[in-house]
Amino acid sequence: MKIVRMVCVLVISLASHTLWAGSNAGGEAQFSPDEISRFAKQVEKYAASQGARAFIIGRVGRPPKELPKGVEFTHTAVAIYSTINLPDGTLAKGYAIHNLYQTAHKKDLSELVTDYPVDFFWNAHQLRAGIIIPDANLQQRLVEAYAKGVQHEVHVPHYSVLANPYNADFQNCTEHTLDVINAAIYQTTNYEQLKANTKAHFAAQPMKINSMKLLVGSMVMEDVKTSDQSSKLVTATMGSIGYYLAANQLLAQAIIVEQDGQLTPMTYNNQALLASN
């Protein structure tokens, strides 16, 4: 009985510290519909005011106190300025958000889902958005990539919250976003080549998680996998994507939009991410 209790404690603790990467559609709203709608419009207006045709967007999908060091956003996707069909049949311009979400029936599998800002922030635990705007050339390449369906060609349906971005065994939402970005940069969907380029040029975020917790979690939680990792646990984060674009002169802006309208620079390893071009 003592061992069972210890295992339960480890699993609960692991859930608190690794499911930050969980990527789910829908869920219970933490704020009123009006608050969510206002914030979603605020984010859209800000991106539009910057002339963004394509940008990377992040949300806080778990209580902030549960996020491990180096992680500010739990879900990452790409927003593309698009023509949207409204429920009444009319057309409008706005941002369509291209996500990788875990499937509802099996947490170790994922699917690609397009939704919109209100949907995106519906289950956020904090009305706080990360916005990474690439330079104009990469924005155009991302628009073209999604028009061609590149996101489907680089989708790996086997999901892990701690997917290693340097190999093709598993994928989470942030790694999928990175894969689409690299497909746009290198103009290829050859996955072996994309992973080689990632390993050569992308600095993944190291993660420090108790080895016993990780072992127990990988045995009892279907979306926690470690077989793709080496001795050093790493994954992709929104901050590491921002740093990657900045380091390669592909970043126009990396900013955090707060509910009260405050704007602060996004950081990576405690350093502000500033445009390099």
KOLNUTI-805470 format. One record per residue (C-alpha): residue in three letters; x, y, z. Coordinates in Angstrom, 2 decimals. Layout:
! KOLNUTI-805470
+------+---------+---------+---------+
! rest !      c1 !      c2 !      c3 !
+------+---------+---------+---------+
!  ala !       X !       Y !       Z !
...
+------+---------+---------+---------+
! end
This chain:
! KOLNUTI-805470
+------+---------+---------+---------+
! rest !      c1 !      c2 !      c3 !
+------+---------+---------+---------+
!  met !    0.00 !    0.00 !    0.00 !
!  lys !    2.89 !    2.35 !    0.81 !
!  ile !    4.38 !    1.75 !   -2.63 !
!  val !    1.03 !    2.42 !   -4.31 !
!  arg !    0.70 !    5.71 !   -2.43 !
!  met !    4.23 !    6.69 !   -3.42 !
!  val !    3.52 !    5.95 !   -7.09 !
!  cys !    0.31 !    8.02 !   -6.95 !
!  val !    2.20 !   10.95 !   -5.45 !
!  leu !    4.85 !   10.70 !   -8.17 !
!  val !    2.26 !   10.59 !  -10.94 !
!  ile !    0.38 !   13.60 !   -9.56 !
!  ser !    3.62 !   15.50 !   -9.20 !
!  leu !    4.69 !   14.59 !  -12.72 !
!  ala !    1.33 !   15.73 !  -14.11 !
!  ser !    1.83 !   19.10 !  -12.49 !
!  his !    5.25 !   19.59 !  -14.03 !
!  thr !    5.21 !   17.97 !  -17.46 !
!  leu !    1.69 !   18.25 !  -18.78 !
!  trp !    2.46 !   21.93 !  -19.40 !
!  ala !    2.97 !   20.86 !  -23.01 !
!  gly !   -0.45 !   19.27 !  -23.24 !
!  ser !   -2.21 !   20.52 !  -26.33 !
!  asn !   -5.97 !   20.16 !  -26.22 !
!  ala !   -8.88 !   21.74 !  -28.04 !
!  gly !  -11.87 !   23.05 !  -26.11 !
!  gly !  -11.94 !   22.36 !  -22.40 !
!  glu !  -13.40 !   24.32 !  -19.51 !
!  ala !  -13.20 !   28.09 !  -19.77 !
!  gln !  -11.31 !   29.80 !  -16.93 !
!  phe !  -12.68 !   33.25 !  -17.81 !
!  ser !  -16.04 !   34.60 !  -18.92 !
!  pro !  -16.87 !   34.40 !  -22.64 !
!  asp !  -16.80 !   38.22 !  -22.83 !
!  glu !  -13.32 !   38.38 !  -21.30 !
!  ile !  -12.02 !   35.73 !  -23.67 !
!  ser !  -13.61 !   37.40 !  -26.70 !
!  arg !  -12.21 !   40.82 !  -25.77 !
!  phe !   -8.73 !   39.43 !  -25.28 !
!  ala !   -8.85 !   37.45 !  -28.52 !
!  lys !   -9.83 !   40.61 !  -30.43 !
!  gln !   -7.07 !   42.52 !  -28.65 !
!  val !   -4.49 !   40.00 !  -29.84 !
!  glu !   -5.87 !   40.05 !  -33.39 !
!  lys !   -5.85 !   43.84 !  -33.50 !
!  tyr !   -2.29 !   44.00 !  -32.24 !
!  ala !   -1.04 !   41.50 !  -34.84 !
!  ala !   -2.92 !   43.32 !  -37.59 !
!  ser !   -1.49 !   46.67 !  -36.46 !
!  gln !    1.97 !   45.21 !  -37.00 !
!  gly !    1.05 !   44.11 !  -40.52 !
!  ala !    1.47 !   40.43 !  -39.62 !
!  arg !    0.24 !   38.05 !  -42.31 !
!  ala !    1.63 !   35.06 !  -40.43 !
!  phe !    2.85 !   34.77 !  -36.86 !
!  ile !    3.52 !   32.22 !  -34.13 !
!  ile !    1.06 !   32.41 !  -31.23 !
!  gly !    1.24 !   30.90 !  -27.76 !
!  arg !   -1.15 !   30.52 !  -24.82 !
!  val !   -0.89 !   29.55 !  -21.17 !
!  gly !   -2.91 !   26.35 !  -20.92 !
!  arg !   -2.02 !   25.46 !  -17.33 !
!  pro !   -1.80 !   27.44 !  -14.08 !
!  pro !    1.36 !   29.60 !  -14.37 !
!  lys !    2.75 !   28.31 !  -11.06 !
!  glu !    2.93 !   24.81 !  -12.56 !
!  leu !    5.11 !   25.81 !  -15.49 !
!  pro !    8.71 !   24.59 !  -15.24 !
!  lys !   11.71 !   26.84 !  -15.65 !
!  gly !   12.16 !   27.95 !  -19.26 !
!  val !    8.50 !   27.51 !  -20.23 !
!  glu !    6.10 !   30.46 !  -20.51 !
!  phe !    3.53 !   29.05 !  -22.95 !
!  thr !    2.08 !   25.56 !  -23.09 !
!  his !    0.57 !   25.57 !  -26.57 !
!  thr !    2.06 !   26.99 !  -29.74 !
!  ala !    0.51 !   27.36 !  -33.20 !
!  val !    0.70 !   29.45 !  -36.36 !
!  ala !   -1.81 !   32.18 !  -37.18 !
!  ile !   -2.41 !   33.04 !  -40.85 !
!  tyr !   -4.38 !   36.09 !  -42.04 !
!  ser !   -7.22 !   34.51 !  -43.99 !
!  thr !  -10.70 !   34.86 !  -45.42 !
!  ile !  -13.04 !   33.30 !  -42.86 !
!  asn !  -16.54 !   31.93 !  -43.38 !
!  leu !  -18.76 !   33.25 !  -40.59 !
!  pro !  -21.70 !   31.22 !  -39.21 !
!  asp !  -24.19 !   33.41 !  -41.08 !
!  gly !  -22.48 !   32.61 !  -44.39 !
!  thr !  -20.73 !   35.95 !  -44.84 !
!  leu !  -17.00 !   36.27 !  -45.40 !
!  ala !  -14.62 !   38.24 !  -43.21 !
!  lys !  -10.89 !   38.76 !  -42.87 !
!  gly !   -9.17 !   37.50 !  -39.75 !
!  tyr !   -6.60 !   35.10 !  -38.37 !
!  ala !   -7.06 !   31.35 !  -38.73 !
!  ile !   -4.96 !   29.43 !  -36.22 !
!  his !   -3.37 !   26.18 !  -37.34 !
!  asn !   -2.91 !   23.81 !  -34.40 !
!  leu !   -1.66 !   20.38 !  -33.54 !
!  tyr !   -3.95 !   19.05 !  -30.79 !
!  gln !   -3.98 !   15.77 !  -28.92 !
!  thr !   -6.94 !   13.64 !  -29.96 !
!  ala !   -9.79 !   13.38 !  -27.47 !
!  his !   -9.82 !    9.58 !  -27.40 !
!  lys !   -6.07 !    8.86 !  -27.28 !
!  lys !   -3.67 !   11.32 !  -25.68 !
!  asp !   -0.65 !    9.79 !  -27.41 !
!  leu !   -2.04 !   10.68 !  -30.85 !
!  ser !   -2.52 !   14.11 !  -32.43 !
!  glu !   -4.52 !   15.75 !  -35.18 !
!  leu !   -4.31 !   19.04 !  -37.06 !
!  val !   -7.16 !   21.46 !  -36.32 !
!  thr !   -7.81 !   24.97 !  -37.60 !
!  asp !   -9.63 !   27.27 !  -35.20 !
!  tyr !   -9.83 !   30.98 !  -34.40 !
!  pro !   -8.58 !   33.29 !  -31.61 !
!  val !  -11.60 !   32.88 !  -29.31 !
!  asp !  -11.34 !   29.07 !  -29.61 !
!  phe !   -7.58 !   29.25 !  -29.12 !
!  phe !   -7.84 !   31.11 !  -25.80 !
!  trp !  -10.99 !   29.36 !  -24.57 !
!  asn !   -9.25 !   27.11 !  -22.02 !
!  ala !   -6.33 !   29.43 !  -21.22 !
!  his !   -5.46 !   29.72 !  -17.53 !
!  gln !   -4.11 !   33.23 !  -18.06 !
!  leu !   -5.17 !   35.77 !  -20.68 !
!  arg !   -1.64 !   36.27 !  -21.88 !
!  ala !   -0.43 !   35.71 !  -25.43 !
!  gly !    2.98 !   35.14 !  -26.90 !
!  ile !    3.43 !   36.61 !  -30.37 !
!  ile !    6.44 !   35.90 !  -32.58 !
!  ile !    6.32 !   37.76 !  -35.89 !
!  pro !    8.88 !   36.51 !  -38.44 !
!  asp !   10.39 !   38.83 !  -41.03 !
!  ala !    8.31 !   39.61 !  -44.13 !
!  asn !    9.98 !   36.99 !  -46.31 !
!  leu !    9.41 !   34.15 !  -43.86 !
!  gln !    5.83 !   35.31 !  -43.30 !
!  gln !    5.20 !   34.98 !  -47.02 !
!  arg !    6.79 !   31.54 !  -47.05 !
!  leu !    4.57 !   30.44 !  -44.17 !
!  val !    1.45 !   31.70 !  -45.94 !
!  glu !    2.46 !   29.71 !  -49.03 !
!  ala !    3.34 !   26.64 !  -46.97 !
!  tyr !   -0.10 !   26.46 !  -45.35 !
!  ala !   -1.79 !   27.11 !  -48.69 !
!  lys !    0.05 !   24.05 !  -50.05 !
!  gly !   -0.81 !   21.87 !  -47.05 !
!  val !    2.80 !   21.52 !  -45.89 !
!  gln !    1.56 !   21.20 !  -42.29 !
!  his !    0.08 !   17.82 !  -43.16 !
!  glu !    3.28 !   16.59 !  -44.80 !
!  val !    5.34 !   17.25 !  -41.66 !
!  his !    2.75 !   15.98 !  -39.17 !
!  val !    3.89 !   13.10 !  -36.95 !
!  pro !    0.72 !   11.76 !  -35.27 !
!  his !    2.58 !   10.02 !  -32.42 !
!  tyr !    2.38 !   12.54 !  -29.59 !
!  ser !    4.54 !   13.14 !  -26.56 !
!  val !    4.41 !   16.18 !  -24.29 !
!  leu !    8.21 !   16.05 !  -24.10 !
!  ala !    8.95 !   15.32 !  -27.76 !
!  asn !   12.59 !   15.61 !  -28.74 !
!  pro !   12.71 !   18.04 !  -31.71 !
!  tyr !   15.90 !   16.47 !  -33.05 !
!  asn !   14.25 !   13.24 !  -34.21 !
!  ala !   11.03 !   12.01 !  -35.81 !
!  asp !    9.80 !    9.58 !  -33.14 !
!  phe !    7.21 !   11.86 !  -31.54 !
!  gln !    5.89 !   15.36 !  -32.00 !
!  asn !    4.09 !   17.96 !  -29.90 !
!  cys !    2.49 !   21.26 !  -30.93 !
!  thr !    5.66 !   23.32 !  -30.59 !
!  glu !    7.83 !   20.87 !  -32.50 !
!  his !    5.20 !   20.74 !  -35.25 !
!  thr !    5.27 !   24.54 !  -35.43 !
!  leu !    9.06 !   24.41 !  -35.69 !
!  asp !    8.86 !   21.76 !  -38.41 !
!  val !    6.50 !   23.90 !  -40.49 !
!  ile !    8.77 !   26.93 !  -40.00 !
!  asn !   11.78 !   24.94 !  -41.16 !
!  ala !    9.86 !   23.51 !  -44.11 !
!  ala !    9.13 !   27.11 !  -45.11 !
!  ile !   12.74 !   28.25 !  -44.55 !
!  tyr !   14.41 !   25.35 !  -46.36 !
!  gln !   11.63 !   24.81 !  -48.91 !
!  thr !   11.48 !   21.07 !  -48.29 !
!  thr !    9.22 !   18.57 !  -46.56 !
!  asn !   11.90 !   15.87 !  -46.51 !
!  tyr !   11.63 !   15.01 !  -42.83 !
!  glu !   15.08 !   13.50 !  -42.54 !
!  gln !   16.58 !   16.70 !  -43.95 !
!  leu !   14.42 !   18.88 !  -41.71 !
!  lys !   15.59 !   17.01 !  -38.60 !
!  ala !   19.23 !   17.28 !  -39.72 !
!  asn !   18.81 !   21.04 !  -40.14 !
!  thr !   17.10 !   21.30 !  -36.76 !
!  lys !   19.95 !   19.46 !  -35.07 !
!  ala !   22.50 !   21.69 !  -36.79 !
!  his !   20.89 !   25.07 !  -36.14 !
!  phe !   18.19 !   24.92 !  -33.44 !
!  ala !   18.96 !   25.10 !  -29.70 !
!  ala !   16.28 !   23.08 !  -27.89 !
!  gln !   15.23 !   23.92 !  -24.33 !
!  pro !   16.84 !   21.64 !  -21.70 !
!  met !   14.29 !   20.28 !  -19.20 !
!  lys !   15.11 !   19.27 !  -15.64 !
!  ile !   12.66 !   16.65 !  -14.38 !
!  asn !   13.23 !   14.14 !  -11.59 !
!  ser !   14.22 !   10.84 !  -13.23 !
!  met !   11.98 !    8.74 !  -10.97 !
!  lys !    8.96 !   10.92 !  -11.72 !
!  leu !    9.71 !   10.67 !  -15.40 !
!  leu !   10.06 !    6.88 !  -15.28 !
!  val !    6.76 !    6.42 !  -13.45 !
!  gly !    5.00 !    8.91 !  -15.70 !
!  ser !    6.18 !    7.20 !  -18.87 !
!  met !    4.73 !    3.93 !  -17.56 !
!  val !    1.29 !    5.20 !  -16.60 !
!  met !    0.64 !    8.28 !  -18.76 !
!  glu !    0.18 !    7.56 !  -22.44 !
!  asp !    1.31 !   11.03 !  -23.61 !
!  val !    4.61 !   10.99 !  -21.69 !
!  lys !    7.31 !    9.26 !  -23.74 !
!  thr !   11.06 !    9.23 !  -23.20 !
!  ser !   12.33 !    6.72 !  -25.74 !
!  asp !   13.22 !    9.55 !  -28.16 !
!  gln !   15.40 !   11.32 !  -25.59 !
!  ser !   19.09 !   10.92 !  -24.81 !
!  ser !   20.67 !   11.48 !  -21.39 !
!  lys !   19.86 !   15.19 !  -21.74 !
!  leu !   16.11 !   15.84 !  -21.84 !
!  val !   15.24 !   18.55 !  -24.38 !
!  thr !   12.15 !   19.89 !  -26.13 !
!  ala !   11.04 !   22.83 !  -28.25 !
!  thr !    9.49 !   25.86 !  -26.55 !
!  met !    8.10 !   29.11 !  -27.87 !
!  gly !   11.06 !   30.98 !  -26.44 !
!  ser !   13.53 !   28.68 !  -28.18 !
!  ile !   11.73 !   29.25 !  -31.50 !
!  gly !   11.97 !   33.01 !  -30.98 !
!  tyr !   15.68 !   32.70 !  -30.20 !
!  tyr !   16.19 !   30.54 !  -33.30 !
!  leu !   14.59 !   33.14 !  -35.58 !
!  ala !   16.48 !   36.00 !  -33.92 !
!  ala !   19.82 !   34.20 !  -34.22 !
!  asn !   19.25 !   33.69 !  -37.94 !
!  gln !   18.02 !   37.24 !  -38.70 !
!  leu !   14.47 !   36.02 !  -39.35 !
!  leu !   12.70 !   37.78 !  -36.48 !
!  ala !   10.66 !   40.97 !  -36.76 !
!  gln !    9.22 !   40.94 !  -33.24 !
!  ala !    8.75 !   38.72 !  -30.18 !
!  ile !    6.31 !   40.19 !  -27.68 !
!  ile !    3.96 !   39.19 !  -24.87 !
!  val !    0.48 !   40.72 !  -24.81 !
!  glu !   -1.12 !   40.93 !  -21.37 !
!  gln !   -4.84 !   41.13 !  -20.62 !
!  asp !   -4.50 !   44.77 !  -19.55 !
!  gly !   -2.87 !   45.66 !  -22.88 !
!  gln !    0.67 !   45.82 !  -21.53 !
!  leu !    3.37 !   44.70 !  -23.97 !
!  thr !    6.63 !   43.16 !  -22.79 !
!  pro !    9.50 !   41.63 !  -24.80 !
!  met !    9.54 !   37.84 !  -24.88 !
!  thr !   12.61 !   36.35 !  -23.24 !
!  tyr !   14.70 !   33.24 !  -23.69 !
!  asn !   17.04 !   32.22 !  -20.86 !
!  asn !   16.33 !   35.58 !  -19.22 !
!  gln !   17.40 !   37.57 !  -22.28 !
!  ala !   14.96 !   39.67 !  -24.28 !
!  leu !   14.34 !   38.44 !  -27.81 !
!  leu !   14.97 !   41.39 !  -30.09 !
!  ala !   14.76 !   41.58 !  -33.87 !
!  ser !   18.14 !   40.97 !  -35.46 !
!  asn !   17.45 !   42.52 !  -38.84 !
+------+---------+---------+---------+
! end
